[in-house]
């Protein structure tokens, strides 16, 4: 399906290019709202949503989950706008310590336990669905660490979602980017003693190996809420733990799946999503590995971005229309993968 991702209108300083946010929304035919919610731990979390304006009909819901050091208001917002102008009510939340949300103990990018973050997403997404799209097919879209979070969501909420798109999902951290030996094997000691210490070295800059287009790398740095720093010990340990736990549970995954991944991703191992695709119980599952593309597919050339996100929009629309006509997208006979 031919689409033009809104990131094409961004520049090095703003995802909205030369327009204001409101002008950008109007240009793309979407309405936008936001609010802070308070979670069970007393943290104020930023949430926002985008809905198509008439005459575009709302045909489904997409809940968006960003990755580590990400936020819902920068690159991910451009993708949310794309889904909204394609006919979906789209909602997103900033995880604790990310974007406009409070951090645990006031710390940035600190997630020593993924379970409360999964709780936050479920709490917000369920309320949004009840309020804005109670009778529409509902999908999850996730990037990087968000992939692990959404897999946990679907494992907890069996049969509640009509599909999941994983983009560069963190089902396993590439050996090329893990902390060097022996720190990886001693990380549990460091995390127990000084959990918030930014001690974990990685093999290179995350930005340098994520965004292929240089101007998009500059745009990533331009976000006033993005801090480039080493992962905290407890956070790094939790990521490794979550990957191992999910890999042991791949057979439990039975949500309809579209997995897209860059073949040149050196952050999140493509081999792990290939294993997920092979072992998942989902009857409707598609794997698309795009040769030579990097971790952040939105950071590729305009042509490649439009190709990959066009595949996503087509997948969403096909399943939303099937659900509307009573086709039972969630348990339809599946596609293969290549």
C-alpha positions in Angstrom: 0.0 0.0 0.0 1.4 3.4 -1.0 1.9 5.7 2.0 4.0 8.7 2.7 5.3 8.6 6.3 5.0 12.1 7.9 8.7 11.9 8.9 9.4 13.1 5.3 8.2 16.5 6.4 10.5 16.8 9.4 13.8 18.6 9.5 16.9 18.3 11.7 15.2 20.3 14.5 11.6 19.3 14.6 9.4 16.3 13.6 6.9 18.9 12.4 9.4 20.6 10.1 8.6 24.4 9.8 5.0 24.0 11.0 3.6 24.2 14.5 2.2 21.0 16.0 -1.4 22.1 15.4 -0.7 23.1 11.8 0.9 19.7 11.3 -2.1 17.8 12.7 -4.5 19.8 10.6 -2.4 19.2 7.5 -2.6 15.4 8.1 -6.3 15.4 9.0 -5.9 14.3 12.6 -7.1 15.6 16.0 -4.7 15.4 19.0 -5.2 15.4 22.8 -3.1 14.6 25.8 -3.3 14.3 29.6 -1.3 13.1 32.6 -2.5 10.1 34.5 -1.2 8.9 37.9 -0.2 5.3 38.2 -0.3 3.0 41.3 3.2 4.1 42.3 2.2 7.8 42.4 4.1 8.7 39.2 2.5 11.1 36.8 2.7 9.6 33.3 2.2 11.5 30.1 -0.4 10.1 27.6 -1.6 11.3 24.3 -3.8 10.3 21.4 -4.5 11.1 17.7 -7.8 10.5 15.9 -8.8 10.8 12.3 -10.9 13.8 11.4 -14.0 13.4 9.1 -14.5 12.4 6.4 -12.0 9.6 7.4 -13.8 6.8 9.2 -12.3 5.3 12.3 -11.9 1.6 11.6 -9.8 0.5 14.6 -7.5 1.3 17.5 -3.7 1.2 17.7 -1.9 1.4 21.0 1.7 2.5 20.5 4.6 1.5 22.8 8.0 3.2 22.5 11.4 1.9 23.2 14.2 2.6 25.7 15.3 6.3 25.8 12.4 7.0 23.4 9.2 8.9 23.9 5.7 9.2 22.3 6.3 12.8 21.1 9.2 12.6 18.6 9.8 10.0 15.9 7.0 7.8 17.3 4.5 10.7 17.0 5.1 10.8 13.3 4.2 7.1 13.1 1.2 7.6 15.3 0.0 10.4 12.9 0.4 8.0 10.0 -1.8 5.4 11.6 -4.4 8.0 12.6 -4.6 9.5 9.1 -5.0 5.9 7.9 -8.2 5.5 9.9 -7.1 4.4 13.4 -7.6 6.0 16.8 -4.0 5.9 18.2 -2.9 6.2 21.8 0.5 6.3 23.4 2.1 6.6 26.8 5.6 7.8 28.0 7.1 5.1 30.2 8.4 6.1 33.6 11.5 8.3 33.3 10.9 8.9 29.6 9.5 11.9 27.7 7.1 14.0 29.8 6.6 11.3 32.5 7.9 11.2 36.0 10.9 9.0 36.7 11.1 6.4 39.5 12.9 8.2 42.4 13.2 11.1 40.0 15.6 9.2 37.7 15.7 9.3 33.9 15.5 6.1 31.9 15.4 3.9 34.9 13.4 0.7 34.6 14.6 -1.8 37.2 11.4 -3.9 36.8 9.5 -4.1 33.6 6.3 -5.5 35.2 5.0 -2.1 36.5 5.6 -0.6 33.1 3.4 -3.3 31.6 0.8 -2.5 34.3 0.9 1.2 33.3 0.3 0.4 29.6 -2.6 -2.0 30.3 -4.2 0.5 32.6 -4.1 3.3 30.1 -4.9 1.3 27.0 -7.9 -0.4 28.6 -9.3 2.9 29.7 -8.7 4.5 26.3 -10.4 1.6 24.5 -13.5 1.8 26.7 -13.7 5.6 26.2 -12.8 6.1 22.5 -13.1 2.8 20.7 -15.2 0.3 22.7 -16.4 -1.8 19.7 -13.5 -1.5 17.3 -10.7 -4.0 16.6 -7.6 -3.1 18.6 -3.9 -3.6 17.8 -0.6 -3.0 19.4 2.4 -1.4 17.7 5.8 -1.5 19.4 9.4 -0.5 18.8 12.6 -2.0 20.4 12.1 -2.4 24.1 8.4 -1.8 23.5 8.4 -5.1 21.7 9.1 -6.9 25.0 6.5 -4.8 26.8 3.8 -5.6 24.2 4.6 -9.3 24.2 4.1 -9.3 28.0 0.8 -7.4 27.5 -0.5 -10.1 25.1 0.6 -12.9 27.4 -1.4 -11.3 30.2 -4.4 -10.3 28.1 -5.1 -13.5 26.1 -7.4 -12.9 23.1 -7.8 -9.2 24.0 -5.9 -7.9 21.0 -6.6 -8.4 17.3 -2.9 -8.0 16.3 0.6 -6.9 17.2 3.2 -5.2 15.0 6.8 -5.6 16.3 9.2 -3.1 14.7 12.9 -3.8 15.6 11.6 -5.7 18.7 13.9 -6.4 21.7 13.4 -10.1 22.0 17.2 -10.5 22.3 20.0 -7.9 22.5 22.6 -8.4 19.8 26.0 -9.8 20.9 27.5 -6.9 19.0 25.9 -4.5 21.4 25.9 -6.3 24.8 28.2 -5.2 27.6 31.7 -6.8 27.0 32.7 -9.8 29.0 33.0 -10.2 31.9 30.7 -7.3 32.9 27.6 -9.0 31.4 28.1 -11.9 33.7 28.8 -9.8 36.8 26.0 -7.3 36.1 23.8 -8.8 38.8 26.3 -7.9 41.4 26.6 -4.3 40.3 22.8 -4.0 40.0 22.4 -5.3 43.5 25.0 -2.9 45.0 24.5 0.3 43.0 21.3 -0.3 40.8 21.2 3.3 39.4 24.9 3.6 38.5 25.4 4.3 34.8 28.2 1.9 34.6 27.2 -0.3 31.7 29.3 0.3 28.6 28.0 -0.7 25.2 29.9 -1.3 22.0 29.3 2.0 20.4 26.7 4.8 20.3 23.1 3.7 20.1 22.2 6.6 17.8 25.1 5.9 15.4 24.0 2.3 14.8 20.2 3.0 14.9 19.6 5.9 12.4 21.1 5.5 9.0 20.2 9.0 7.7 22.5 11.5 9.3 19.8 14.3 9.4 17.5 12.0 11.3 20.3 11.2 13.8 20.5 15.0 14.4 16.7 15.1 14.8 16.9 12.4 17.5 19.5 14.4 19.4 17.4 17.6 19.0 14.6 16.2 21.3 14.8 18.3 24.5 13.8 15.2 26.5 16.4 12.8 25.1 19.4 12.1 27.2 22.3 10.2 25.8 24.0 8.2 28.5 25.0 4.7 29.5 22.2 2.4 30.8 21.9 2.0 34.5 23.0 -1.3 36.0 19.6 -2.5 37.2 17.9 -1.4 33.9 20.4 -3.3 31.8 20.0 -6.4 34.0 16.2 -6.2 33.6 16.5 -6.0 29.8 18.6 -9.1 29.7 16.3 -10.9 32.2 13.2 -10.0 30.1 14.8 -11.2 26.9 15.7 -14.5 28.5 12.2 -14.9 30.0 10.4 -14.1 26.8 12.6 -16.5 24.8 11.5 -19.3 27.1 7.8 -18.4 26.5 7.7 -17.9 22.7 5.3 -20.9 22.3 2.8 -19.0 24.5 2.5 -16.1 22.0 -0.7 -16.6 20.1 -1.7 -13.0 19.0 -1.7 -12.3 15.2 1.8 -11.0 14.5 3.5 -8.8 11.9 7.2 -8.8 12.6 9.3 -6.2 10.7 13.1 -6.0 11.3 16.1 -4.5 9.7 18.5 -7.2 8.5 21.4 -4.9 9.5 20.1 -4.3 13.0 23.1 -4.6 15.5 21.1 -3.5 18.5 18.2 -6.0 18.7 19.2 -9.4 17.2 17.1 -10.3 14.1 17.8 -14.0 14.9 15.6 -13.7 18.0 12.5 -12.4 16.1 13.1 -15.2 13.5 12.9 -17.6 16.5 9.8 -15.9 17.8 8.1 -16.3 14.4 9.1 -19.9 14.2 7.9 -20.9 17.7 4.9 -18.6 18.2 1.5 -20.4 18.4 -0.1 -17.6 16.3 -1.8 -19.0 13.2 -1.6 -15.6 11.6 2.0 -14.6 11.7 4.2 -12.8 9.2 7.9 -12.1 9.3 9.6 -9.5 7.1 13.3 -8.9 7.4 14.4 -6.0 5.3 18.0 -6.5 4.0 20.6 -3.9 5.2 18.1 -1.8 7.1 19.1 -0.7 10.6 17.5 -0.8 14.0 15.4 2.4 13.5 13.6 1.8 10.3 12.1 5.3 10.4 15.7 6.4 10.1 16.1 4.9 6.7 15.7 6.6 3.3 12.2 8.0 2.5 11.7 5.2 -0.1 12.5 2.5 2.4 10.4 4.1 5.2 7.4 4.3 3.0 7.9 0.7 1.9 8.0 -0.7 5.4 5.3 1.4 6.9 3.1 0.8 3.9 3.3 -2.9 4.7 2.2 -2.1 8.2 -0.7 0.0 7.2 -1.9 -2.6 4.7 -1.6 -5.3 7.4 -3.6 -3.2 9.9 -6.4 -2.3 7.4 -6.8 -5.8 6.2 -7.3 -7.2 9.7 -9.5 -4.3 10.8 -11.8 -4.8 7.8 -11.9 -8.5 8.4 -13.0 -7.9 12.0 -15.7 -5.5 10.9 -17.1 -8.1 8.5 -17.0 -10.8 11.2 -14.0 -12.5 9.8 -12.4 -13.0 13.2 -9.0 -11.6 12.5 -7.6 -12.8 15.8 -8.0 -16.4 15.0 -7.9 -16.4 11.2 -5.8 -18.9 9.2 -2.3 -17.4 9.1 0.1 -16.2 6.6 3.6 -17.5 6.2 6.7 -15.5 6.6 9.7 -14.7 4.5 
